[in-house]
Amino acid sequence: MNGIQAVSAFVGRWFAVIVLAAGAAALTFPPAFDGWSPAVPWLLSVIMLGMGMTLRPADFTIIGRRPWALLLGVAAQYTIMPLLGFGIAHLLGFGAVLTAGMILVGAAPGGTASNVIVFLARGDTALSVAMTSVSTLLAPFLTPLLVLALVGESLPVSGWALFTSILQIVLVPVVVGLLLRLLLPRVVERCLGVLPLVSVLGITAVVLAVVAGSADTLLDVGLLVVLAVVLHNVCGLLLGYSVGRAARMPVASRRAISIEVGMQNSGLAAALATVYFAPAAALPAAIFSVWHNVSGSVLASVWSRRPARDGSGTVDVAAAEATRSPSAR
């Protein structure tokens, strides 16, 4: 098991490079991976099962202790990112399919890697975990509504079908994982070190399938989609931080909201785009899965050198306590 955990730690550190190499391979040899698309929802279900196994009921106690911070963060995530995706896609003149892909990325819940990024950035990890968990639980309801509102007029989409898919792909695996953590804690604890490997392999396979299935579109508009994704992510990070600042939240909480808003569950967006639209609609999600880990890591590196301080310039002790490692929960 130690050997597997070492491999898991290695791929976790080099995740962005591995996914980038996978995308290059799929773009160079698309026929080798073109038939992988049907496996995308199943791969994501396995990843979400792993996320559920990392959760405990204690992770939700922040709802009672600091409901305002959590509600503000989740509201920012489900408004800022979908509207940014819609606006950027229209600004750059994307067609209906790519626009749907941008909106799906924006309407997805928080990404699971965000919790680690917040911890490394000396942000409020407890708030980050709660935002990821609650936004994931709300996704079956909010994601279809947002997609219908922003995409429905340009492409036919069934809100009920999206709802049931997110239930099957996200909510059910997360709940099963949480129950396993409660019922078989020792078994799950032994598996936690392997979960990063499972997640990286799953996202890598998703990227291989998406890029191979839309290689022609990527070659035509690749740079423009990359620009759109970078703008989407960077604007999300900036606006997320601005919301926390406007609400006069501690710096650690601002960092958590910024990262939670800017980092999305791009795997879910890719799966839904592949099933309900076209492989090309999953391109923004595939590129997002690489870029937001790069930008998040850079931001964490910068913020890790700057202790979170309150308005008076003193270190926020309560917030510092909240930045304990997710693995210590």
KABELSUL-V859863 format. One record per residue. OMEGA is omega in whole degrees, 0 to 359 (NA if undefined). Layout:
# KABELSUL-V859863
((OMEGA) (OMEGA))
This chain:
# KABELSUL-V859863
((180) (178) (179) (179) (178) (176) (179) (179) (181) (182) (176) (180) (185) (185) (184) (180) (181) (181) (178) (178) (178) (178) (178) (179) (180) (179) (181) (182) (184) (181) (182) (185) (187) (182) (184) (187) (180) (182) (186) (179) (180) (178) (180) (178) (178) (178) (181) (173) (178) (177) (179) (180) (178) (184) (173) (178) (180) (180) (182) (182) (180) (179) (179) (184) (183) (184) (182) (181) (181) (181) (179) (181) (181) (178) (178) (182) (184) (173) (184) (188) (177) (181) (175) (179) (179) (183) (181) (179) (179) (178) (181) (175) (179) (173) (185) (185) (180) (176) (177) (179) (178) (181) (178) (177) (181) (183) (179) (176) (182) (178) (184) (180) (184) (181) (179) (179) (179) (178) (180) (181) (184) (176) (181) (185) (180) (178) (179) (180) (180) (179) (178) (183) (183) (179) (177) (180) (179) (186) (180) (182) (187) (182) (178) (180) (180) (179) (178) (183) (187) (184) (192) (183) (184) (179) (177) (179) (180) (178) (181) (179) (176) (180) (182) (179) (181) (174) (184) (186) (188) (192) (181) (178) (179) (180) (178) (178) (178) (178) (177) (178) (180) (187) (183) (187) (182) (179) (182) (179) (180) (182) (188) (181) (182) (187) (176) (178) (179) (181) (181) (179) (180) (180) (178) (179) (177) (180) (178) (182) (184) (183) (179) (182) (182) (184) (181) (179) (180) (179) (181) (188) (186) (183) (180) (178) (177) (178) (180) (181) (179) (178) (181) (182) (183) (178) (177) (178) (182) (182) (176) (178) (181) (178) (178) (180) (179) (179) (179) (177) (175) (183) (181) (179) (176) (180) (180) (180) (179) (184) (179) (178) (185) (182) (186) (174) (184) (177) (177) (179) (179) (181) (181) (180) (181) (184) (191) (181) (181) (178) (180) (179) (180) (181) (179) (180) (180) (179) (179) (183) (177) (189) (186) (174) (177) (182) (179) (179) (178) (180) (178) (179) (179) (183) (180) (179) (181) (180) (178) (181) (178) (185) (181) (181) (178) (181) (178) (186) (181) (179) (179) (178) (182) (182) (178) (186) (175) (182) (180) (183) (NA))
